[in-house]
Amino acid sequence: MTSLPEPVPSQKKLGLVIDLDTCVGCHACAVNCKEWNASGHSGPLSDFQDKSDGVWFNRVHTYEAGEGEESRTVNFPRSCLHCEEPACVTVCPTGASYKRAEDGIVLVNADTCIGCKLCSWACPYGAREFDEGDGVMKKCTLCVDKIYNDHLPEADRVPACVSASPAHARHFGDLGDPNSDVSRLVAARGGYELIPELGYKPVNRYLPPRPRKNASPFGS
């Protein structure tokens, strides 16, 4: 009797799921990220009072979407999407930008980065930050020094941005596992990737705002 082949385990793809319906644009994710990374994997995140607002791994943009009664404010958090086919890694001349095989996280080796900024030009999502003080590129690390920290309670082993969100608009997990909580959430809410036509296959997903119910006291 021919035995069935063993199932191939899914590749681990750690990433974020961001709920655009519940994000209130408070910037707590960005602030907590900067505070944690002040002494984290990437070193201090510089501020430049005279030139720019410094290095931020998370940024939140606010847009007005729709028209008339259907108009709404959408807060759109942005950070590295940890693409499966990252353009930043492809163009890096020194190999400083790399993608980890064990969990899919894209990182930068500051010791070999020459600050040429090719990665920032190649990234269509604007996720790279140039630290003028250190002369190197920096980016979201998914808090590798936090999520794998055995000295922390298991519930706290999530990126700083996730633990800071007061509206629970950010979720973290393995998007390579179709049975994970984040994968189930994406499937249930119709989560989507950004600019899929480019072929970089970002791991992070966004959950769209839910349709508004007619709240008019006069009815339809």
N, C-alpha and C positions, 0 to 999 in steps of 0.2 A: 504494500500500500504506500503510495507516494505521500510523503509528509508535506504539509503546507509550509511555505517559507516563513521564517520568523518576521514579525512586523518590524519595519525599519523605524527606529525612534525619531521623533521629530527634532529638528535642530532648534536649540534654545535661542530664542529671540527676545531678550529683555527689552522692554520699552514702556512707553506711557500711553494711556488713553485719556484724552482730555474732553470733558463734557462742556460743550459750548452753551448748553441750555442752563447750566447751573453756575458757570463762572461769572462772578460779580465784578471782576476787574479790580480787585482790591490790591493787587501786586504783592500779596503776602508770599506767594510762591517765589517771586523774583528776589524779594528781600531775604527770605530765609535761605534761599540758594546761595546768595552772596555771602551771608553770614557764615554758613557752614563751610564754604569753600575758601574762606579767608585763611584757613590753615589746613586745607584739605589736599587732595591729590594734585591739583594744579597749582598750588601755591596761592599766595594772596592775590586777590582780584583788584587791580589798581583802579584808582579814581584819578581823573585829570580835570581839575577844576577849570583850567584855562583853555582846554582844547575840546573836551567832550565829557560825557557823563561816565566815562570809564568802561570797565569790562563787566558785562552782565551775561550770564549763561541763559537766563530766562528774561524775556521781555514780553509785555502785554500790550497789544494794540487794540484800540476801540474803534468800531465802525458803526455807522447807521445803515441798516439794511431794510429793504422793502419800501413801500410807499403807503401813504395815508394811514388807515386803521391797521394795516399790516406792518407798518414800520416798527422796528425794534432796535435796541442797542445790542450789539454783539461784541463781547470781549474775547479777543483771540490771542491766547498765549502762544509764544513761539520759542522754540529751542531746537537743539540738534535732534534729528529724527532717526539717527542711527540706521541709515539705509543699508539694505542688503547689498546693493551695488553702489557704494558711496563714491561720488565723483571726486571728493576731496582726497581720498586715498589714491585714486588713479593718477592724479596730477602731481602728487607730492614728489619732488625730485630726490629727497633724502630718505623717504620711507618713514618720516616722523609721524605722519598720519597713518593709522592702521586700524584694522577691525579685528577684534578678538574672536577666535574660532569658538571658544567655549561658551560665550553668551551673546555674541553679536554686537557688543558695545564698541563704538568707534572712539578712539582716544588719540592723543597727541603726545609724542615723546619730546619733552622740552629740551632734552640734551642733544637731540639731532635736528630739531626745527631751526631753520635759518631765517624765519620771518619773511619769506619771499611773498607771502599772501596769495599764492596761486590757489590754495584751497578755498580761500574766501571768495575768490573770483569764480571758482568752479561750482560752489555750492549754490543751488537755485533757491534755497530756503533762507539764506542770510543768517546761518547758524554759527558762523565763525567770528571770533573776536580777537583783534590784534592788541596785545598788551604792549604798549609803547615803553613801559618801564622795563619789562623783561626782554623785549624784542622778539617775542615768540607768539604764535597763534595759540589760542585757548578755546575751550568749548565745553559744553555739558558732558559730564562723565557718567551720568546716571548715579552719581555719588557712589562710585565703586568702593570707596573707603568706608562707606556707611552700610551699604546693602550686604556686604560680606563680613561685617564686624561681629564676631562671635561674642563680644563683650556686651553687646546691646540686646535687649529683649527682642524676640523674633518679630513682634509687632512693630518695632521701631526700625527694622531693617528695610526701609524704603527711602527713596530719594527725598531730600530736604523739601523740595517743592510739593511733594505729595502730602507729607505730614503737616505742612503749613496751611493747606487750603481749607478755609473755614466752611466752605460750601461743599466740600468733598468733590470738587470738580476734576480732580486728577487721580488716576488709578495707575498702579504699577504691577507688572507681572510678565509672564512668559507668553508672548503672542505667537510663539512657534508651536504651542500646545493648544490644539483646538478645544480642549476640555478645561482650560484654565479659566479663572473667573473673568479675566480681562477679555479673553477671546469670546466667551459667552456674552459678555456685555456688548462687545462690538457687533456680534451677530444679532442680538436682540434689538439694538438701537440703530442698525444700519451705519455703523462706523465706517469712515472712509480715510484713504490716504491722500496726501497732498500731491497734486500734479502727477498723477500716475503715468500720464503719457510720456514723461521723460525717461521712464524705465529705471530709475534709481531704487525703486521699491522701498520707500521709507517704512520702518517698522512701526513707528508711532501712528496712532489713529485718533481721529476727531469724531466725537458724537455730535450730530447736528442738533440745532435747537428744535424743540418740539413745536408742532403747529399750535398757534394760539386759539383758544376757545372764544367764541363770541360772548363777551362779558357785558354786552349792552343791556341795561335794565329794561329797555323797551322791546327787546326781542327782535326777531328778523321780520 
